Amino acid sequence: MRTRRTDGIHAGGRPAILETKYQLTRDEMLIKIMQDYKNMTQAELARQYGVSRQTICRYLKLAREGNGETNGKYISTN
């Protein structure tokens, strides 16, 4: 369990589950989820990665939009 910081600096939120568990960059993670989504449902992806279906939905949305920073370089679902 993480202890509370005493220096007055906000420690941030919950650590990113998928990025830390699978040792992927954010871009790699989004590409992998988009590739897996071609053959699996959101519920199956959520079970595989150990996160909620809503989390998978959020990641898919980020991947489709390209998130502004990546100029839409993610793989489409078509």
PAPA-486516 format. One record per atom (N, C-alpha, C): x, y, z; residue in three letters. Coordinates in nm, 4 decimals. Layout:
N
<node px="X" py="Y" pz="Z" type="ALA"/>
...
REM end
This chain:
78
<node px="0.0838" py="-0.1178" pz="0.0000" type="MET"/>
<node px="0.0000" py="0.0000" pz="0.0000" type="MET"/>
<node px="0.0885" py="0.1244" pz="0.0000" type="MET"/>
<node px="0.0531" py="0.2188" pz="-0.0844" type="ARG"/>
<node px="0.1306" py="0.3418" pz="-0.0898" type="ARG"/>
<node px="0.0961" py="0.4281" pz="0.0302" type="ARG"/>
<node px="0.1977" py="0.4908" pz="0.0834" type="THR"/>
<node px="0.1739" py="0.5811" pz="0.1950" type="THR"/>
<node px="0.1481" py="0.7215" pz="0.1434" type="THR"/>
<node px="0.0841" py="0.7976" pz="0.2229" type="ARG"/>
<node px="0.0515" py="0.9346" pz="0.1859" type="ARG"/>
<node px="0.1772" py="1.0205" pz="0.1867" type="ARG"/>
<node px="0.1875" py="1.1094" pz="0.0899" type="ARG"/>
<node px="0.3036" py="1.1989" pz="0.0856" type="ARG"/>
<node px="0.2907" py="1.3046" pz="0.1930" type="ARG"/>
<node px="0.4003" py="1.3382" pz="0.2532" type="THR"/>
<node px="0.3983" py="1.4375" pz="0.3601" type="THR"/>
<node px="0.4571" py="1.5709" pz="0.3177" type="THR"/>
<node px="0.5056" py="1.5804" pz="0.1932" type="ASP"/>
<node px="0.5682" py="1.7050" pz="0.1499" type="ASP"/>
<node px="0.4696" py="1.7996" pz="0.0829" type="ASP"/>
<node px="0.3402" py="1.7660" pz="0.0839" type="GLY"/>
<node px="0.2389" py="1.8553" pz="0.0305" type="GLY"/>
<node px="0.2172" py="1.8455" pz="-0.1191" type="GLY"/>
<node px="0.2886" py="1.7564" pz="-0.1857" type="ILE"/>
<node px="0.2728" py="1.7408" pz="-0.3297" type="ILE"/>
<node px="0.1739" py="1.6276" pz="-0.3553" type="ILE"/>
<node px="0.0792" py="1.6533" pz="-0.4446" type="HIS"/>
<node px="-0.0202" py="1.5512" pz="-0.4773" type="HIS"/>
<node px="0.0487" py="1.4335" pz="-0.5453" type="HIS"/>
<node px="0.0213" py="1.3134" pz="-0.4991" type="ALA"/>
<node px="0.0871" py="1.1934" pz="-0.5508" type="ALA"/>
<node px="0.0233" py="1.1402" pz="-0.6780" type="ALA"/>
<node px="-0.0872" py="1.1973" pz="-0.7212" type="GLY"/>
<node px="-0.1524" py="1.1482" pz="-0.8416" type="GLY"/>
<node px="-0.2550" py="1.0421" pz="-0.8086" type="GLY"/>
<node px="-0.3127" py="0.9869" pz="-0.9103" type="GLY"/>
<node px="-0.4178" py="0.8885" pz="-0.8920" type="GLY"/>
<node px="-0.3666" py="0.7466" pz="-0.8975" type="GLY"/>
<node px="-0.4588" py="0.6600" pz="-0.9328" type="ARG"/>
<node px="-0.4297" py="0.5187" pz="-0.9424" type="ARG"/>
<node px="-0.3302" py="0.4934" pz="-1.0558" type="ARG"/>
<node px="-0.2344" py="0.4035" pz="-1.0376" type="PRO"/>
<node px="-0.1401" py="0.3749" pz="-1.1452" type="PRO"/>
<node px="-0.2094" py="0.3106" pz="-1.2644" type="PRO"/>
<node px="-0.1593" py="0.3339" pz="-1.3822" type="ALA"/>
<node px="-0.2174" py="0.2772" pz="-1.5038" type="ALA"/>
<node px="-0.1979" py="0.1263" pz="-1.5031" type="ALA"/>
<node px="-0.3073" py="0.0535" pz="-1.5021" type="ILE"/>
<node px="-0.3017" py="-0.0917" pz="-1.4872" type="ILE"/>
<node px="-0.2370" py="-0.1591" pz="-1.6066" type="ILE"/>
<node px="-0.2888" py="-0.1334" pz="-1.7243" type="LEU"/>
<node px="-0.2408" py="-0.2065" pz="-1.8411" type="LEU"/>
<node px="-0.0976" py="-0.1717" pz="-1.8767" type="LEU"/>
<node px="-0.0638" py="-0.0442" pz="-1.8691" type="GLU"/>
<node px="0.0714" py="-0.0038" pz="-1.9068" type="GLU"/>
<node px="0.1754" py="-0.0656" pz="-1.8143" type="GLU"/>
<node px="0.1469" py="-0.0721" pz="-1.6838" type="THR"/>
<node px="0.2455" py="-0.1255" pz="-1.5903" type="THR"/>
<node px="0.2475" py="-0.2773" pz="-1.5912" type="THR"/>
<node px="0.1300" py="-0.3412" pz="-1.6048" type="LYS"/>
<node px="0.1230" py="-0.4869" pz="-1.6015" type="LYS"/>
<node px="0.1890" py="-0.5500" pz="-1.7234" type="LYS"/>
<node px="0.1690" py="-0.4922" pz="-1.8403" type="TYR"/>
<node px="0.2202" py="-0.5507" pz="-1.9632" type="TYR"/>
<node px="0.3468" py="-0.4830" pz="-2.0138" type="TYR"/>
<node px="0.3989" py="-0.3854" pz="-1.9417" type="GLN"/>
<node px="0.5230" py="-0.3158" pz="-1.9782" type="GLN"/>
<node px="0.5181" py="-0.2607" pz="-2.1205" type="GLN"/>
<node px="0.4077" py="-0.1928" pz="-2.1532" type="LEU"/>
<node px="0.3903" py="-0.1325" pz="-2.2843" type="LEU"/>
<node px="0.3808" py="0.0182" pz="-2.2705" type="LEU"/>
<node px="0.4209" py="0.0890" pz="-2.3742" type="THR"/>
<node px="0.3945" py="0.2320" pz="-2.3762" type="THR"/>
<node px="0.2452" py="0.2503" pz="-2.4021" type="THR"/>
<node px="0.1958" py="0.3686" pz="-2.3815" type="ARG"/>
<node px="0.0536" py="0.3940" pz="-2.4018" type="ARG"/>
<node px="0.0133" py="0.3682" pz="-2.5466" type="ARG"/>
<node px="0.0952" py="0.4126" pz="-2.6396" type="ASP"/>
<node px="0.0660" py="0.3913" pz="-2.7811" type="ASP"/>
<node px="0.0618" py="0.2421" pz="-2.8151" type="ASP"/>
<node px="0.1599" py="0.1666" pz="-2.7664" type="GLU"/>
<node px="0.1634" py="0.0229" pz="-2.7927" type="GLU"/>
<node px="0.0407" py="-0.0466" pz="-2.7346" type="GLU"/>
<node px="0.0012" py="-0.0040" pz="-2.6153" type="MET"/>
<node px="-0.1142" py="-0.0632" pz="-2.5493" type="MET"/>
<node px="-0.2416" py="-0.0383" pz="-2.6303" type="MET"/>
<node px="-0.2613" py="0.0844" pz="-2.6768" type="LEU"/>
<node px="-0.3811" py="0.1168" pz="-2.7533" type="LEU"/>
<node px="-0.3846" py="0.0409" pz="-2.8851" type="LEU"/>
<node px="-0.2707" py="0.0267" pz="-2.9501" type="ILE"/>
<node px="-0.2640" py="-0.0491" pz="-3.0750" type="ILE"/>
<node px="-0.2976" py="-0.1954" pz="-3.0496" type="ILE"/>
<node px="-0.2437" py="-0.2517" pz="-2.9419" type="LYS"/>
<node px="-0.2705" py="-0.3923" pz="-2.9091" type="LYS"/>
<node px="-0.4185" py="-0.4143" pz="-2.8809" type="LYS"/>
<node px="-0.4809" py="-0.3246" pz="-2.8078" type="ILE"/>
<node px="-0.6237" py="-0.3387" pz="-2.7779" type="ILE"/>
<node px="-0.7056" py="-0.3288" pz="-2.9059" type="ILE"/>
<node px="-0.6708" py="-0.2363" pz="-2.9939" type="MET"/>
<node px="-0.7442" py="-0.2235" pz="-3.1199" type="MET"/>
<node px="-0.7296" py="-0.3503" pz="-3.2045" type="MET"/>
<node px="-0.6111" py="-0.4095" pz="-3.2076" type="GLN"/>
<node px="-0.5907" py="-0.5328" pz="-3.2828" type="GLN"/>
<node px="-0.6721" py="-0.6466" pz="-3.2227" type="GLN"/>
<node px="-0.6704" py="-0.6582" pz="-3.0898" type="ASP"/>
<node px="-0.7458" py="-0.7637" pz="-3.0227" type="ASP"/>
<node px="-0.8960" py="-0.7451" pz="-3.0400" type="ASP"/>
<node px="-0.9403" py="-0.6200" pz="-3.0524" type="TYR"/>
<node px="-1.0828" py="-0.5903" pz="-3.0642" type="TYR"/>
<node px="-1.1407" py="-0.6414" pz="-3.1960" type="TYR"/>
<node px="-1.0564" py="-0.6665" pz="-3.2936" type="LYS"/>
<node px="-1.1046" py="-0.7208" pz="-3.4210" type="LYS"/>
<node px="-1.1605" py="-0.8614" pz="-3.4040" type="LYS"/>
<node px="-1.1121" py="-0.9340" pz="-3.3021" type="ASN"/>
<node px="-1.1516" py="-1.0737" pz="-3.2821" type="ASN"/>
<node px="-1.2252" py="-1.0993" pz="-3.1512" type="ASN"/>
<node px="-1.2376" py="-0.9995" pz="-3.0659" type="MET"/>
<node px="-1.2972" py="-1.0187" pz="-2.9340" type="MET"/>
<node px="-1.3962" py="-0.9073" pz="-2.9038" type="MET"/>
<node px="-1.4907" py="-0.9357" pz="-2.8151" type="THR"/>
<node px="-1.5831" py="-0.8317" pz="-2.7698" type="THR"/>
<node px="-1.5172" py="-0.7494" pz="-2.6606" type="THR"/>
<node px="-1.5805" py="-0.6377" pz="-2.6249" type="GLN"/>
<node px="-1.5280" py="-0.5548" pz="-2.5160" type="GLN"/>
<node px="-1.5258" py="-0.6324" pz="-2.3856" type="GLN"/>
<node px="-1.6286" py="-0.7118" pz="-2.3610" type="ALA"/>
<node px="-1.6341" py="-0.7906" pz="-2.2369" type="ALA"/>
<node px="-1.5206" py="-0.8929" pz="-2.2320" type="ALA"/>
<node px="-1.4918" py="-0.9563" pz="-2.3442" type="GLU"/>
<node px="-1.3821" py="-1.0537" pz="-2.3484" type="GLU"/>
<node px="-1.2476" py="-0.9850" pz="-2.3272" type="GLU"/>
<node px="-1.2300" py="-0.8679" pz="-2.3882" type="LEU"/>
<node px="-1.1063" py="-0.7914" pz="-2.3667" type="LEU"/>
<node px="-1.0908" py="-0.7537" pz="-2.2200" type="LEU"/>
<node px="-1.2001" py="-0.7100" pz="-2.1588" type="ALA"/>
<node px="-1.1955" py="-0.6699" pz="-2.0181" type="ALA"/>
<node px="-1.1535" py="-0.7871" pz="-1.9306" type="ALA"/>
<node px="-1.2089" py="-0.9041" pz="-1.9567" type="ARG"/>
<node px="-1.1703" py="-1.0233" pz="-1.8800" type="ARG"/>
<node px="-1.0234" py="-1.0572" pz="-1.9017" type="ARG"/>
<node px="-0.9788" py="-1.0501" pz="-2.0266" type="GLN"/>
<node px="-0.8399" py="-1.0838" pz="-2.0581" type="GLN"/>
<node px="-0.7420" py="-0.9908" pz="-1.9873" type="GLN"/>
<node px="-0.7713" py="-0.8612" pz="-1.9870" type="TYR"/>
<node px="-0.6791" py="-0.7638" pz="-1.9293" type="TYR"/>
<node px="-0.7051" py="-0.7355" pz="-1.7818" type="TYR"/>
<node px="-0.8146" py="-0.7879" pz="-1.7276" type="GLY"/>
<node px="-0.8425" py="-0.7697" pz="-1.5853" type="GLY"/>
<node px="-0.8889" py="-0.6299" pz="-1.5493" type="GLY"/>
<node px="-0.9613" py="-0.5657" pz="-1.6405" type="VAL"/>
<node px="-1.0154" py="-0.4320" pz="-1.6150" type="VAL"/>
<node px="-1.1648" py="-0.4350" pz="-1.6477" type="VAL"/>
<node px="-1.2334" py="-0.3251" pz="-1.6227" type="SER"/>
<node px="-1.3763" py="-0.3196" pz="-1.6517" type="SER"/>
<node px="-1.4003" py="-0.2981" pz="-1.8016" type="SER"/>
<node px="-1.5219" py="-0.3307" pz="-1.8443" type="ARG"/>
<node px="-1.5595" py="-0.3092" pz="-1.9840" type="ARG"/>
<node px="-1.5570" py="-0.1604" pz="-2.0166" type="ARG"/>
<node px="-1.5913" py="-0.0777" pz="-1.9189" type="GLN"/>
<node px="-1.5899" py="0.0671" pz="-1.9393" type="GLN"/>
<node px="-1.4477" py="0.1175" pz="-1.9660" type="GLN"/>
<node px="-1.3502" py="0.0576" pz="-1.8993" type="THR"/>
<node px="-1.2107" py="0.0959" pz="-1.9220" type="THR"/>
<node px="-1.1693" py="0.0609" pz="-2.0647" type="THR"/>
<node px="-1.2070" py="-0.0580" pz="-2.1112" type="ILE"/>
<node px="-1.1762" py="-0.0986" pz="-2.2481" type="ILE"/>
<node px="-1.2418" py="-0.0025" pz="-2.3464" type="ILE"/>
<node px="-1.3669" py="0.0333" pz="-2.3185" type="CYS"/>
<node px="-1.4398" py="0.1261" pz="-2.4053" type="CYS"/>
<node px="-1.3669" py="0.2606" pz="-2.4127" type="CYS"/>
<node px="-1.3169" py="0.3078" pz="-2.3009" type="ARG"/>
<node px="-1.2443" py="0.4346" pz="-2.2968" type="ARG"/>
<node px="-1.1157" py="0.4258" pz="-2.3783" type="ARG"/>
<node px="-1.0424" py="0.3144" pz="-2.3644" type="TYR"/>
<node px="-0.9193" py="0.2964" pz="-2.4414" type="TYR"/>
<node px="-0.9481" py="0.2877" pz="-2.5907" type="TYR"/>
<node px="-1.0554" py="0.2186" pz="-2.6289" type="LEU"/>
<node px="-1.0911" py="0.2099" pz="-2.7702" type="LEU"/>
<node px="-1.1248" py="0.3475" pz="-2.8261" type="LEU"/>
<node px="-1.1947" py="0.4266" pz="-2.7470" type="LYS"/>
<node px="-1.2291" py="0.5624" pz="-2.7904" type="LYS"/>
<node px="-1.1027" py="0.6455" pz="-2.8105" type="LYS"/>
<node px="-1.0089" py="0.6359" pz="-2.7171" type="LEU"/>
<node px="-0.8822" py="0.7088" pz="-2.7308" type="LEU"/>
<node px="-0.8076" py="0.6643" pz="-2.8563" type="LEU"/>
<node px="-0.8076" py="0.5353" pz="-2.8811" type="ALA"/>
<node px="-0.7357" py="0.4824" pz="-2.9974" type="ALA"/>
<node px="-0.7994" py="0.5296" pz="-3.1275" type="ALA"/>
<node px="-0.9324" py="0.5304" pz="-3.1329" type="ARG"/>
<node px="-1.0019" py="0.5748" pz="-3.2548" type="ARG"/>
<node px="-0.9783" py="0.7222" pz="-3.2823" type="ARG"/>
<node px="-0.9779" py="0.8020" pz="-3.1765" type="GLU"/>
<node px="-0.9606" py="0.9467" pz="-3.1920" type="GLU"/>
<node px="-0.8160" py="0.9835" pz="-3.2193" type="GLU"/>
<node px="-0.7231" py="0.8956" pz="-3.1868" type="GLY"/>
<node px="-0.5828" py="0.9273" pz="-3.2010" type="GLY"/>
<node px="-0.5347" py="1.0178" pz="-3.0890" type="GLY"/>
<node px="-0.6260" py="1.0606" pz="-3.0031" type="ASN"/>
<node px="-0.5973" py="1.1383" pz="-2.8835" type="ASN"/>
<node px="-0.5238" py="1.2692" pz="-2.9111" type="ASN"/>
<node px="-0.5308" py="1.3218" pz="-3.0319" type="GLY"/>
<node px="-0.4714" py="1.4515" pz="-3.0610" type="GLY"/>
<node px="-0.3206" py="1.4519" pz="-3.0669" type="GLY"/>
<node px="-0.2555" py="1.3817" pz="-2.9763" type="GLU"/>
<node px="-0.1098" py="1.3828" pz="-2.9682" type="GLU"/>
<node px="-0.0474" py="1.2914" pz="-3.0736" type="GLU"/>
<node px="-0.1243" py="1.1960" pz="-3.1235" type="THR"/>
<node px="-0.0667" py="1.0935" pz="-3.2091" type="THR"/>
<node px="-0.1115" py="1.1039" pz="-3.3539" type="THR"/>
<node px="-0.1894" py="1.2059" pz="-3.3862" type="ASN"/>
<node px="-0.2348" py="1.2299" pz="-3.5232" type="ASN"/>
<node px="-0.3102" py="1.1119" pz="-3.5831" type="ASN"/>
<node px="-0.3876" py="1.0419" pz="-3.5007" type="GLY"/>
<node px="-0.4715" py="0.9339" pz="-3.5490" type="GLY"/>
<node px="-0.3973" py="0.8159" pz="-3.6079" type="GLY"/>
<node px="-0.2834" py="0.7805" pz="-3.5532" type="LYS"/>
<node px="-0.2016" py="0.6738" pz="-3.6126" type="LYS"/>
<node px="-0.2468" py="0.5342" pz="-3.5721" type="LYS"/>
<node px="-0.3507" py="0.5219" pz="-3.4898" type="TYR"/>
<node px="-0.3917" py="0.3912" pz="-3.4440" type="TYR"/>
<node px="-0.4666" py="0.3151" pz="-3.5514" type="TYR"/>
<node px="-0.4662" py="0.1863" pz="-3.5386" type="ILE"/>
<node px="-0.5275" py="0.0972" pz="-3.6364" type="ILE"/>
<node px="-0.6789" py="0.1069" pz="-3.6277" type="ILE"/>
<node px="-0.7444" py="0.1149" pz="-3.7409" type="SER"/>
<node px="-0.8898" py="0.1224" pz="-3.7417" type="SER"/>
<node px="-0.9483" py="-0.0152" pz="-3.7162" type="SER"/>
<node px="-1.0767" py="-0.0177" pz="-3.6804" type="THR"/>
<node px="-1.1430" py="-0.1440" pz="-3.6518" type="THR"/>
<node px="-1.2005" py="-0.2061" pz="-3.7766" type="THR"/>
<node px="-1.1913" py="-0.1422" pz="-3.8902" type="ASN"/>
<node px="-1.2471" py="-0.1962" pz="-4.0153" type="ASN"/>
<node px="-1.1554" py="-0.2990" pz="-4.0766" type="ASN"/>
REM end
